Amino acid sequence: MVRYGSFELVVDTLAQALARQSYIAGESFTAADVYVGSQIGYGLQFKTLPDRAEFVQYFDRIKNRPARVRATAMDDAPVKPAQ
């Protein structure tokens, strides 16, 4: 089995990447941000990630993108019971 380090090392590496650039793969929003942003948003919401400034600022940049707002609205909509 190969070791990947620790949770703290992963968190530090992710925070360092976000401190250097606006998005996970550089200065443009990409599909990687859809995935990573969802994980960071979830981690911040449920406190499985620390409230580090890099994560909060990154999620603030992506949370109001139109497609995310639409997807969140569909997820949050009440489910209609089957007739």
Jmol script that loads the backbone (N, CA, C; Angstrom):
load data "model"
ATOM      1  N   MET A   1       0.843  -1.171   0.000  1.00  0.00           N
ATOM      2  CA  MET A   1       0.000   0.000   0.000  1.00  0.00           C
ATOM      3  C   MET A   1       0.895   1.243   0.000  1.00  0.00           C
ATOM      4  N   VAL A   2       0.553   2.187  -0.810  1.00  0.00           N
ATOM      5  CA  VAL A   2       1.326   3.420  -0.919  1.00  0.00           C
ATOM      6  C   VAL A   2       0.683   4.477  -0.038  1.00  0.00           C
ATOM      7  N   ARG A   3       1.495   5.167   0.728  1.00  0.00           N
ATOM      8  CA  ARG A   3       0.968   6.235   1.588  1.00  0.00           C
ATOM      9  C   ARG A   3       0.883   7.536   0.801  1.00  0.00           C
ATOM     10  N   TYR A   4      -0.134   8.302   1.073  1.00  0.00           N
ATOM     11  CA  TYR A   4      -0.350   9.576   0.406  1.00  0.00           C
ATOM     12  C   TYR A   4      -0.109  10.761   1.318  1.00  0.00           C
ATOM     13  N   GLY A   5       0.444  10.534   2.488  1.00  0.00           N
ATOM     14  CA  GLY A   5       0.666  11.639   3.409  1.00  0.00           C
ATOM     15  C   GLY A   5      -0.422  11.677   4.457  1.00  0.00           C
ATOM     16  N   SER A   6      -0.804  12.873   4.824  1.00  0.00           N
ATOM     17  CA  SER A   6      -1.809  13.041   5.870  1.00  0.00           C
ATOM     18  C   SER A   6      -2.872  14.031   5.405  1.00  0.00           C
ATOM     19  N   PHE A   7      -3.952  14.068   6.137  1.00  0.00           N
ATOM     20  CA  PHE A   7      -5.011  15.028   5.850  1.00  0.00           C
ATOM     21  C   PHE A   7      -4.455  16.451   5.902  1.00  0.00           C
ATOM     22  N   GLU A   8      -3.645  16.726   6.910  1.00  0.00           N
ATOM     23  CA  GLU A   8      -3.076  18.070   7.069  1.00  0.00           C
ATOM     24  C   GLU A   8      -2.216  18.453   5.869  1.00  0.00           C
ATOM     25  N   LEU A   9      -1.434  17.501   5.345  1.00  0.00           N
ATOM     26  CA  LEU A   9      -0.596  17.772   4.175  1.00  0.00           C
ATOM     27  C   LEU A   9      -1.464  18.069   2.943  1.00  0.00           C
ATOM     28  N   VAL A  10      -2.534  17.316   2.771  1.00  0.00           N
ATOM     29  CA  VAL A  10      -3.443  17.550   1.643  1.00  0.00           C
ATOM     30  C   VAL A  10      -4.081  18.933   1.761  1.00  0.00           C
ATOM     31  N   VAL A  11      -4.552  19.275   2.958  1.00  0.00           N
ATOM     32  CA  VAL A  11      -5.183  20.577   3.185  1.00  0.00           C
ATOM     33  C   VAL A  11      -4.179  21.694   2.920  1.00  0.00           C
ATOM     34  N   ASP A  12      -2.963  21.561   3.415  1.00  0.00           N
ATOM     35  CA  ASP A  12      -1.938  22.584   3.190  1.00  0.00           C
ATOM     36  C   ASP A  12      -1.600  22.727   1.706  1.00  0.00           C
ATOM     37  N   THR A  13      -1.477  21.614   0.996  1.00  0.00           N
ATOM     38  CA  THR A  13      -1.154  21.644  -0.434  1.00  0.00           C
ATOM     39  C   THR A  13      -2.276  22.314  -1.227  1.00  0.00           C
ATOM     40  N   LEU A  14      -3.514  21.984  -0.919  1.00  0.00           N
ATOM     41  CA  LEU A  14      -4.659  22.602  -1.595  1.00  0.00           C
ATOM     42  C   LEU A  14      -4.709  24.098  -1.303  1.00  0.00           C
ATOM     43  N   ALA A  15      -4.507  24.481  -0.063  1.00  0.00           N
ATOM     44  CA  ALA A  15      -4.526  25.893   0.311  1.00  0.00           C
ATOM     45  C   ALA A  15      -3.405  26.656  -0.396  1.00  0.00           C
ATOM     46  N   GLN A  16      -2.226  26.056  -0.500  1.00  0.00           N
ATOM     47  CA  GLN A  16      -1.111  26.715  -1.194  1.00  0.00           C
ATOM     48  C   GLN A  16      -1.430  26.924  -2.664  1.00  0.00           C
ATOM     49  N   ALA A  17      -2.036  25.933  -3.295  1.00  0.00           N
ATOM     50  CA  ALA A  17      -2.409  26.070  -4.711  1.00  0.00           C
ATOM     51  C   ALA A  17      -3.402  27.216  -4.893  1.00  0.00           C
ATOM     52  N   LEU A  18      -4.374  27.313  -4.003  1.00  0.00           N
ATOM     53  CA  LEU A  18      -5.393  28.362  -4.122  1.00  0.00           C
ATOM     54  C   LEU A  18      -4.857  29.731  -3.730  1.00  0.00           C
ATOM     55  N   ALA A  19      -3.803  29.779  -2.966  1.00  0.00           N
ATOM     56  CA  ALA A  19      -3.187  31.055  -2.604  1.00  0.00           C
ATOM     57  C   ALA A  19      -2.408  31.641  -3.789  1.00  0.00           C
ATOM     58  N   ARG A  20      -1.953  30.774  -4.690  1.00  0.00           N
ATOM     59  CA  ARG A  20      -1.135  31.211  -5.835  1.00  0.00           C
ATOM     60  C   ARG A  20      -1.952  31.621  -7.045  1.00  0.00           C
ATOM     61  N   GLN A  21      -3.189  31.130  -7.134  1.00  0.00           N
ATOM     62  CA  GLN A  21      -3.981  31.363  -8.344  1.00  0.00           C
ATOM     63  C   GLN A  21      -5.451  31.440  -7.992  1.00  0.00           C
ATOM     64  N   SER A  22      -6.236  31.995  -8.902  1.00  0.00           N
ATOM     65  CA  SER A  22      -7.663  32.203  -8.638  1.00  0.00           C
ATOM     66  C   SER A  22      -8.477  30.918  -8.663  1.00  0.00           C
ATOM     67  N   TYR A  23      -8.083  29.989  -9.504  1.00  0.00           N
ATOM     68  CA  TYR A  23      -8.821  28.735  -9.662  1.00  0.00           C
ATOM     69  C   TYR A  23      -7.852  27.568  -9.553  1.00  0.00           C
ATOM     70  N   ILE A  24      -8.372  26.373  -9.460  1.00  0.00           N
ATOM     71  CA  ILE A  24      -7.540  25.213  -9.175  1.00  0.00           C
ATOM     72  C   ILE A  24      -6.506  24.942 -10.267  1.00  0.00           C
ATOM     73  N   ALA A  25      -6.830  25.265 -11.514  1.00  0.00           N
ATOM     74  CA  ALA A  25      -5.892  24.997 -12.606  1.00  0.00           C
ATOM     75  C   ALA A  25      -5.288  26.274 -13.194  1.00  0.00           C
ATOM     76  N   GLY A  26      -5.403  27.385 -12.511  1.00  0.00           N
ATOM     77  CA  GLY A  26      -4.821  28.625 -13.020  1.00  0.00           C
ATOM     78  C   GLY A  26      -5.745  29.810 -12.820  1.00  0.00           C
ATOM     79  N   GLU A  27      -5.796  30.662 -13.824  1.00  0.00           N
ATOM     80  CA  GLU A  27      -6.595  31.884 -13.723  1.00  0.00           C
ATOM     81  C   GLU A  27      -7.939  31.793 -14.427  1.00  0.00           C
ATOM     82  N   SER A  28      -8.267  30.622 -14.970  1.00  0.00           N
ATOM     83  CA  SER A  28      -9.561  30.421 -15.637  1.00  0.00           C
ATOM     84  C   SER A  28     -10.339  29.316 -14.939  1.00  0.00           C
ATOM     85  N   PHE A  29     -11.637  29.499 -14.839  1.00  0.00           N
ATOM     86  CA  PHE A  29     -12.529  28.484 -14.280  1.00  0.00           C
ATOM     87  C   PHE A  29     -12.566  27.304 -15.234  1.00  0.00           C
ATOM     88  N   THR A  30     -12.388  26.088 -14.720  1.00  0.00           N
ATOM     89  CA  THR A  30     -12.400  24.876 -15.542  1.00  0.00           C
ATOM     90  C   THR A  30     -13.287  23.822 -14.887  1.00  0.00           C
ATOM     91  N   ALA A  31     -13.404  22.685 -15.558  1.00  0.00           N
ATOM     92  CA  ALA A  31     -14.169  21.567 -15.001  1.00  0.00           C
ATOM     93  C   ALA A  31     -13.585  21.117 -13.665  1.00  0.00           C
ATOM     94  N   ALA A  32     -12.282  21.281 -13.485  1.00  0.00           N
ATOM     95  CA  ALA A  32     -11.664  20.910 -12.204  1.00  0.00           C
ATOM     96  C   ALA A  32     -12.279  21.712 -11.058  1.00  0.00           C
ATOM     97  N   ASP A  33     -12.646  22.953 -11.319  1.00  0.00           N
ATOM     98  CA  ASP A  33     -13.255  23.786 -10.282  1.00  0.00           C
ATOM     99  C   ASP A  33     -14.665  23.323  -9.933  1.00  0.00           C
ATOM    100  N   VAL A  34     -15.358  22.727 -10.887  1.00  0.00           N
ATOM    101  CA  VAL A  34     -16.690  22.185 -10.599  1.00  0.00           C
ATOM    102  C   VAL A  34     -16.553  21.112  -9.524  1.00  0.00           C
ATOM    103  N   TYR A  35     -15.594  20.225  -9.698  1.00  0.00           N
ATOM    104  CA  TYR A  35     -15.406  19.138  -8.746  1.00  0.00           C
ATOM    105  C   TYR A  35     -14.774  19.627  -7.437  1.00  0.00           C
ATOM    106  N   VAL A  36     -13.627  20.280  -7.543  1.00  0.00           N
ATOM    107  CA  VAL A  36     -12.920  20.717  -6.336  1.00  0.00           C
ATOM    108  C   VAL A  36     -13.758  21.735  -5.566  1.00  0.00           C
ATOM    109  N   GLY A  37     -14.406  22.641  -6.274  1.00  0.00           N
ATOM    110  CA  GLY A  37     -15.238  23.640  -5.611  1.00  0.00           C
ATOM    111  C   GLY A  37     -16.382  23.012  -4.838  1.00  0.00           C
ATOM    112  N   SER A  38     -16.972  21.968  -5.409  1.00  0.00           N
ATOM    113  CA  SER A  38     -18.047  21.269  -4.700  1.00  0.00           C
ATOM    114  C   SER A  38     -17.526  20.639  -3.420  1.00  0.00           C
ATOM    115  N   GLN A  39     -16.348  20.035  -3.498  1.00  0.00           N
ATOM    116  CA  GLN A  39     -15.763  19.394  -2.320  1.00  0.00           C
ATOM    117  C   GLN A  39     -15.399  20.425  -1.248  1.00  0.00           C
ATOM    118  N   ILE A  40     -14.854  21.549  -1.678  1.00  0.00           N
ATOM    119  CA  ILE A  40     -14.506  22.595  -0.715  1.00  0.00           C
ATOM    120  C   ILE A  40     -15.764  23.191  -0.095  1.00  0.00           C
ATOM    121  N   GLY A  41     -16.773  23.459  -0.903  1.00  0.00           N
ATOM    122  CA  GLY A  41     -18.031  23.985  -0.371  1.00  0.00           C
ATOM    123  C   GLY A  41     -18.649  23.037   0.646  1.00  0.00           C
ATOM    124  N   TYR A  42     -18.659  21.746   0.330  1.00  0.00           N
ATOM    125  CA  TYR A  42     -19.187  20.738   1.240  1.00  0.00           C
ATOM    126  C   TYR A  42     -18.359  20.719   2.532  1.00  0.00           C
ATOM    127  N   GLY A  43     -17.037  20.731   2.371  1.00  0.00           N
ATOM    128  CA  GLY A  43     -16.153  20.692   3.540  1.00  0.00           C
ATOM    129  C   GLY A  43     -16.327  21.890   4.451  1.00  0.00           C
ATOM    130  N   LEU A  44     -16.514  23.057   3.863  1.00  0.00           N
ATOM    131  CA  LEU A  44     -16.745  24.255   4.674  1.00  0.00           C
ATOM    132  C   LEU A  44     -18.112  24.202   5.357  1.00  0.00           C
ATOM    133  N   GLN A  45     -19.121  23.764   4.620  1.00  0.00           N
ATOM    134  CA  GLN A  45     -20.477  23.714   5.175  1.00  0.00           C
ATOM    135  C   GLN A  45     -20.575  22.744   6.348  1.00  0.00           C
ATOM    136  N   PHE A  46     -19.973  21.580   6.198  1.00  0.00           N
ATOM    137  CA  PHE A  46     -20.105  20.541   7.219  1.00  0.00           C
ATOM    138  C   PHE A  46     -18.888  20.438   8.141  1.00  0.00           C
ATOM    139  N   LYS A  47     -17.996  21.419   8.027  1.00  0.00           N
ATOM    140  CA  LYS A  47     -16.836  21.530   8.928  1.00  0.00           C
ATOM    141  C   LYS A  47     -15.881  20.343   8.840  1.00  0.00           C
ATOM    142  N   THR A  48     -15.810  19.722   7.658  1.00  0.00           N
ATOM    143  CA  THR A  48     -14.819  18.665   7.458  1.00  0.00           C
ATOM    144  C   THR A  48     -13.524  19.231   6.899  1.00  0.00           C
ATOM    145  N   LEU A  49     -13.550  20.505   6.517  1.00  0.00           N
ATOM    146  CA  LEU A  49     -12.357  21.258   6.135  1.00  0.00           C
ATOM    147  C   LEU A  49     -12.241  22.445   7.072  1.00  0.00           C
ATOM    148  N   PRO A  50     -11.021  22.837   7.377  1.00  0.00           N
ATOM    149  CA  PRO A  50     -10.870  24.021   8.224  1.00  0.00           C
ATOM    150  C   PRO A  50     -11.304  25.280   7.480  1.00  0.00           C
ATOM    151  N   ASP A  51     -11.740  26.260   8.224  1.00  0.00           N
ATOM    152  CA  ASP A  51     -12.184  27.548   7.670  1.00  0.00           C
ATOM    153  C   ASP A  51     -10.978  28.410   7.299  1.00  0.00           C
ATOM    154  N   ARG A  52     -10.165  27.922   6.409  1.00  0.00           N
ATOM    155  CA  ARG A  52      -8.981  28.674   6.003  1.00  0.00           C
ATOM    156  C   ARG A  52      -9.381  29.739   4.995  1.00  0.00           C
ATOM    157  N   ALA A  53      -8.702  30.864   5.052  1.00  0.00           N
ATOM    158  CA  ALA A  53      -9.025  31.989   4.164  1.00  0.00           C
ATOM    159  C   ALA A  53      -8.973  31.579   2.700  1.00  0.00           C
ATOM    160  N   GLU A  54      -8.009  30.753   2.328  1.00  0.00           N
ATOM    161  CA  GLU A  54      -7.884  30.331   0.925  1.00  0.00           C
ATOM    162  C   GLU A  54      -9.136  29.603   0.462  1.00  0.00           C
ATOM    163  N   PHE A  55      -9.693  28.750   1.314  1.00  0.00           N
ATOM    164  CA  PHE A  55     -10.878  27.984   0.934  1.00  0.00           C
ATOM    165  C   PHE A  55     -12.116  28.874   0.888  1.00  0.00           C
ATOM    166  N   VAL A  56     -12.256  29.723   1.864  1.00  0.00           N
ATOM    167  CA  VAL A  56     -13.419  30.616   1.919  1.00  0.00           C
ATOM    168  C   VAL A  56     -13.411  31.561   0.721  1.00  0.00           C
ATOM    169  N   GLN A  57     -12.267  32.165   0.420  1.00  0.00           N
ATOM    170  CA  GLN A  57     -12.166  33.096  -0.708  1.00  0.00           C
ATOM    171  C   GLN A  57     -12.401  32.386  -2.038  1.00  0.00           C
ATOM    172  N   TYR A  58     -11.856  31.183  -2.186  1.00  0.00           N
ATOM    173  CA  TYR A  58     -12.060  30.410  -3.412  1.00  0.00           C
ATOM    174  C   TYR A  58     -13.544  30.085  -3.599  1.00  0.00           C
ATOM    175  N   PHE A  59     -14.177  29.581  -2.536  1.00  0.00           N
ATOM    176  CA  PHE A  59     -15.586  29.226  -2.658  1.00  0.00           C
ATOM    177  C   PHE A  59     -16.438  30.460  -2.918  1.00  0.00           C
ATOM    178  N   ASP A  60     -16.072  31.599  -2.334  1.00  0.00           N
ATOM    179  CA  ASP A  60     -16.789  32.845  -2.613  1.00  0.00           C
ATOM    180  C   ASP A  60     -16.705  33.208  -4.097  1.00  0.00           C
ATOM    181  N   ARG A  61     -15.558  32.888  -4.735  1.00  0.00           N
ATOM    182  CA  ARG A  61     -15.401  33.193  -6.165  1.00  0.00           C
ATOM    183  C   ARG A  61     -16.310  32.336  -7.035  1.00  0.00           C
ATOM    184  N   ILE A  62     -16.578  31.115  -6.614  1.00  0.00           N
ATOM    185  CA  ILE A  62     -17.311  30.210  -7.507  1.00  0.00           C
ATOM    186  C   ILE A  62     -18.763  29.959  -7.116  1.00  0.00           C
ATOM    187  N   LYS A  63     -19.151  30.257  -5.892  1.00  0.00           N
ATOM    188  CA  LYS A  63     -20.475  29.844  -5.428  1.00  0.00           C
ATOM    189  C   LYS A  63     -21.640  30.537  -6.128  1.00  0.00           C
ATOM    190  N   ASN A  64     -21.420  31.695  -6.714  1.00  0.00           N
ATOM    191  CA  ASN A  64     -22.514  32.410  -7.374  1.00  0.00           C
ATOM    192  C   ASN A  64     -22.466  32.331  -8.891  1.00  0.00           C
ATOM    193  N   ARG A  65     -21.691  31.395  -9.415  1.00  0.00           N
ATOM    194  CA  ARG A  65     -21.687  31.201 -10.871  1.00  0.00           C
ATOM    195  C   ARG A  65     -23.090  30.748 -11.287  1.00  0.00           C
ATOM    196  N   PRO A  66     -23.607  31.267 -12.388  1.00  0.00           N
ATOM    197  CA  PRO A  66     -24.998  30.990 -12.781  1.00  0.00           C
ATOM    198  C   PRO A  66     -25.359  29.505 -12.830  1.00  0.00           C
ATOM    199  N   ALA A  67     -24.508  28.671 -13.386  1.00  0.00           N
ATOM    200  CA  ALA A  67     -24.834  27.246 -13.487  1.00  0.00           C
ATOM    201  C   ALA A  67     -24.914  26.608 -12.104  1.00  0.00           C
ATOM    202  N   ARG A  68     -24.060  27.029 -11.186  1.00  0.00           N
ATOM    203  CA  ARG A  68     -24.102  26.479  -9.828  1.00  0.00           C
ATOM    204  C   ARG A  68     -25.368  26.921  -9.105  1.00  0.00           C
ATOM    205  N   VAL A  69     -25.751  28.169  -9.300  1.00  0.00           N
ATOM    206  CA  VAL A  69     -26.978  28.671  -8.673  1.00  0.00           C
ATOM    207  C   VAL A  69     -28.183  27.867  -9.183  1.00  0.00           C
ATOM    208  N   ARG A  70     -28.233  27.618 -10.490  1.00  0.00           N
ATOM    209  CA  ARG A  70     -29.342  26.837 -11.056  1.00  0.00           C
ATOM    210  C   ARG A  70     -29.339  25.399 -10.523  1.00  0.00           C
ATOM    211  N   ALA A  71     -28.176  24.781 -10.482  1.00  0.00           N
ATOM    212  CA  ALA A  71     -28.085  23.399  -9.993  1.00  0.00           C
ATOM    213  C   ALA A  71     -28.478  23.311  -8.525  1.00  0.00           C
ATOM    214  N   THR A  72     -28.051  24.274  -7.724  1.00  0.00           N
ATOM    215  CA  THR A  72     -28.393  24.291  -6.309  1.00  0.00           C
ATOM    216  C   THR A  72     -29.898  24.461  -6.124  1.00  0.00           C
ATOM    217  N   ALA A  73     -30.504  25.312  -6.931  1.00  0.00           N
ATOM    218  CA  ALA A  73     -31.952  25.519  -6.846  1.00  0.00           C
ATOM    219  C   ALA A  73     -32.693  24.220  -7.170  1.00  0.00           C
ATOM    220  N   MET A  74     -32.227  23.479  -8.169  1.00  0.00           N
ATOM    221  CA  MET A  74     -32.880  22.213  -8.496  1.00  0.00           C
ATOM    222  C   MET A  74     -32.686  21.203  -7.361  1.00  0.00           C
ATOM    223  N   ASP A  75     -31.500  21.166  -6.771  1.00  0.00           N
ATOM    224  CA  ASP A  75     -31.246  20.255  -5.655  1.00  0.00           C
ATOM    225  C   ASP A  75     -32.110  20.587  -4.440  1.00  0.00           C
ATOM    226  N   ASP A  76     -32.337  21.864  -4.212  1.00  0.00           N
ATOM    227  CA  ASP A  76     -33.068  22.316  -3.035  1.00  0.00           C
ATOM    228  C   ASP A  76     -34.583  22.333  -3.223  1.00  0.00           C
ATOM    229  N   ALA A  77     -35.039  22.147  -4.449  1.00  0.00           N
ATOM    230  CA  ALA A  77     -36.487  22.197  -4.719  1.00  0.00           C
ATOM    231  C   ALA A  77     -37.167  20.999  -4.067  1.00  0.00           C
ATOM    232  N   PRO A  78     -38.363  21.214  -3.554  1.00  0.00           N
ATOM    233  CA  PRO A  78     -39.086  20.085  -2.967  1.00  0.00           C
ATOM    234  C   PRO A  78     -39.389  19.030  -4.031  1.00  0.00           C
ATOM    235  N   VAL A  79     -39.332  17.807  -3.641  1.00  0.00           N
ATOM    236  CA  VAL A  79     -39.624  16.706  -4.541  1.00  0.00           C
ATOM    237  C   VAL A  79     -41.131  16.479  -4.540  1.00  0.00           C
ATOM    238  N   LYS A  80     -41.695  16.436  -5.742  1.00  0.00           N
ATOM    239  CA  LYS A  80     -43.137  16.199  -5.851  1.00  0.00           C
ATOM    240  C   LYS A  80     -43.392  14.696  -5.697  1.00  0.00           C
ATOM    241  N   PRO A  81     -44.345  14.334  -4.870  1.00  0.00           N
ATOM    242  CA  PRO A  81     -44.647  12.907  -4.696  1.00  0.00           C
ATOM    243  C   PRO A  81     -45.211  12.320  -5.989  1.00  0.00           C
ATOM    244  N   ALA A  82     -44.949  11.058  -6.187  1.00  0.00           N
ATOM    245  CA  ALA A  82     -45.473  10.360  -7.372  1.00  0.00           C
ATOM    246  C   ALA A  82     -46.994  10.293  -7.277  1.00  0.00           C
ATOM    247  N   GLN A  83     -47.629  10.449  -8.393  1.00  0.00           N
ATOM    248  CA  GLN A  83     -49.100  10.421  -8.439  1.00  0.00           C
ATOM    249  C   GLN A  83     -49.606   9.010  -8.609  1.00  0.00           C
TER     250      GLN A  83
END
end "model"
wireframe off; spacefill off
backbone 0.3
color backbone group
